[in-house]
Amino acid sequence: MKKFLSLITLLLAVSSGMAQVQSNAGIYQTATKAKWTTGASFFAIAAQAGSKNWASGNDLFSFSANTFVNAHANLSKNKWYFDNTLIASYGLINTDEFSTIKNDDKLDIFSTLGIQLNKVKHIVLGAALNFRTQFSNGYDRDYLNQGLKRRTSGFFAPAYLTLAPVGLYYKNEGFEAYGTLIGFRGVIVSNEPYSYVFQGGIIPSNMVNEKNRANVERSVATMYGVDPQKTIQYQVGPYISASYNHEICHNIFYKGRLDLFSDFTNKNSGNIDVFSINIFVFKVNRWLSALYSLDIAYDDDIKKFGYYKDHAAFQSKSILGIGINTRFGSDRIKKHGEHGQRD
């Protein structure tokens, strides 16, 4: 926890220093009024399925409800930019087999602060900050392959905090990309990093068999490559983030981001961690839209897959539904109508 507090202190110091640079730079520039552009899109979708005496088999009843929020707050003044994006989603599904479980859970914040380089169009020199976690607990509902339930995630378990203090940021027509050779990432598991099912993490001898080979439980922190006694793992390496936000054809809008990070400090040095958010909005009218969300991830430090839940794997999660769509904000979009494009 001391290291985590030290990391937060460092982030605050960097932000304060960059704000001071911005203040000093303004002394030598022609004063212009700072301009904020803000906006948010809210989606609420639902789906229901049911069957009775269906020969091929199905749940008797299922119902799901999901919400999505995309928000932004961007500041520009002279050659300075300060852009902030929030993507949050949460969903629940109720079935006869599993009762109520979550089918989506994401909190993602991405911020950039920079200054446009002289005589270089669309290029900004600056810093980036990304924070990612989930809101509530997730569970393995067939733990040890014997039908047990165990908590495997939660708020700040894990959480990913990435800081890139110096890099190049490209902005043009809905496409943005940030890259740096030196990025710092903290992988945090601070909420009950052990969460053992059995006392002391010792698995009863009658459960050590062909279905479960281990006699000791792995901690939740270990599943994400973090030492549970430290709660945070520090990583250093190149970081790239690219996003696109545009109306790809009439009444079909796309917002997506791809993050790539390579850790050069630990045993899996050189491997590339991938995280991607993709949202397609199919607009029917002012209030009604269909939405398709696809998240993709790969991190070889996350070892909680396979039969024995001890391997890394390609991860994907998708949601498709139709529901209410509304938008708020101070900026108005000429044509796109979604996700905070500036005029």
C-alpha positions, 0 to 999 in steps of 0.5 A, spaced: 500 500 500 505 504 501 508 503 494 501 505 491 500 511 495 507 513 492 505 512 485 499 516 486 503 522 489 508 521 483 502 522 479 499 528 482 506 531 482 507 530 475 500 533 473 502 539 478 508 540 474 505 540 467 500 545 470 505 549 472 509 549 465 502 550 462 501 556 466 508 559 465 508 558 457 502 562 457 506 568 459 509 568 452 503 567 448 498 571 446 492 570 451 486 566 448 480 564 452 480 557 454 475 552 451 471 546 454 467 541 450 464 536 454 459 531 452 456 524 454 452 518 451 448 514 455 445 507 453 440 502 456 439 496 453 435 489 455 434 482 452 429 477 454 429 469 452 425 463 454 422 456 452 418 451 454 418 444 452 424 446 447 427 439 444 434 442 443 434 444 450 435 452 453 434 456 459 426 456 461 427 464 462 433 469 461 433 476 462 439 481 461 439 489 462 446 493 460 448 500 461 453 504 457 456 511 458 461 514 454 463 521 456 468 526 455 471 533 457 476 536 453 480 543 454 484 547 449 487 554 450 493 556 445 497 550 443 495 546 449 490 540 449 487 537 455 483 531 453 479 526 458 474 520 456 470 516 460 467 509 458 463 505 463 459 499 462 455 494 467 450 489 465 446 483 469 443 477 466 438 473 470 437 465 468 434 459 471 441 456 471 445 461 474 440 466 477 443 473 477 450 474 474 454 480 471 455 480 464 459 486 463 463 490 468 468 496 466 470 503 468 476 506 463 478 513 464 483 516 459 487 523 459 492 526 455 495 533 456 500 536 451 502 542 447 502 542 439 509 542 436 511 549 432 510 548 425 508 540 425 500 540 424 496 535 428 502 533 432 502 534 440 508 533 445 505 531 452 503 525 457 497 520 457 494 517 463 489 511 463 486 507 469 482 501 468 478 497 473 471 494 474 465 496 479 463 489 482 466 482 484 466 477 479 466 469 481 469 462 478 462 458 479 466 452 478 472 452 482 476 446 482 472 443 477 467 441 483 462 446 483 464 451 488 464 458 488 470 463 489 471 470 488 476 472 482 476 479 481 473 486 484 473 493 484 481 495 484 482 487 484 485 488 479 486 495 477 491 498 471 494 505 472 498 507 466 502 513 466 506 515 460 510 522 462 513 524 455 510 522 448 507 524 441 500 525 440 497 525 433 490 528 432 486 528 426 479 527 423 477 522 429 483 519 429 488 519 435 494 516 437 499 516 443 506 513 443 512 513 448 518 508 449 517 509 456 511 508 459 509 506 467 504 501 469 502 499 476 497 492 476 494 493 483 490 488 487 488 491 493 481 488 495 482 482 499 488 479 495 487 472 498 480 471 498 481 464 499 475 459 499 478 454 505 482 456 511 489 458 510 488 456 502 489 449 504 485 445 499 482 438 503 485 432 501 479 429 498 479 435 493 485 433 490 484 428 485 484 428 477 479 434 477 484 438 481 491 437 482 493 442 487 493 442 494 494 449 495 489 455 493 492 461 489 491 468 491 487 472 487 493 477 486 497 471 483 492 470 478 494 477 475 501 476 476 501 480 483 505 478 489 499 479 494 504 481 500 505 487 495 498 488 492 502 492 486 506 490 481 510 495 477 512 495 470 516 499 465 516 499 457 513 502 451 506 504 450 501 505 444 494 507 444 490 509 438 483 511 438 478 512 432 471 515 433 467 517 427 460 515 423 463 510 418 457 510 414 450 513 414 447 512 422 452 507 424 457 510 429 464 507 431 468 508 437 474 504 439 481 504 442 487 499 442 492 499 447 499 496 447 504 495 452 510 491 453 513 490 460 521 490 460 522 489 467 519 482 469 520 475 467 515 475 461 519 481 458 518 483 451 511 480 450 505 485 448 499 486 452 493 487 448 486 491 450 481 493 445 474 497 446 470 497 440 463 500 440 458 500 434 452 504 435 446 503 429 442 509 430 434 508 429 432 515 431 433 520 436 432 516 442 432 509 439 439 505 437 442 498 437 448 497 440 454 492 439 460 492 444 466 488 443 472 488 448 478 484 446 484 483 451 490 478 452 495 479 458 500 473 459 500 475 466 493 473 467 493 466 469 486 464 470 484 460 464 484 453 462 481 446 465 486 448 471 485 455 471 492 456 471 494 459 463 493 465 460 488 466 454 485 470 449 479 474 452 473 477 448 466 479 451 461 482 447 454 485 448 448 486 442 442 489 444 437 495 442 434 500 447 434 507 449 440 512 447 440 519 449 446 524 449 448 530 453 453 536 452 455 543 451 459 541 444 454 540 438 456 535 432 455 537 425 453 530 423 456 525 427 452 526 433 456 521 437 462 520 442 464 527 442 467 529 436 469 537 436 466 541 430 
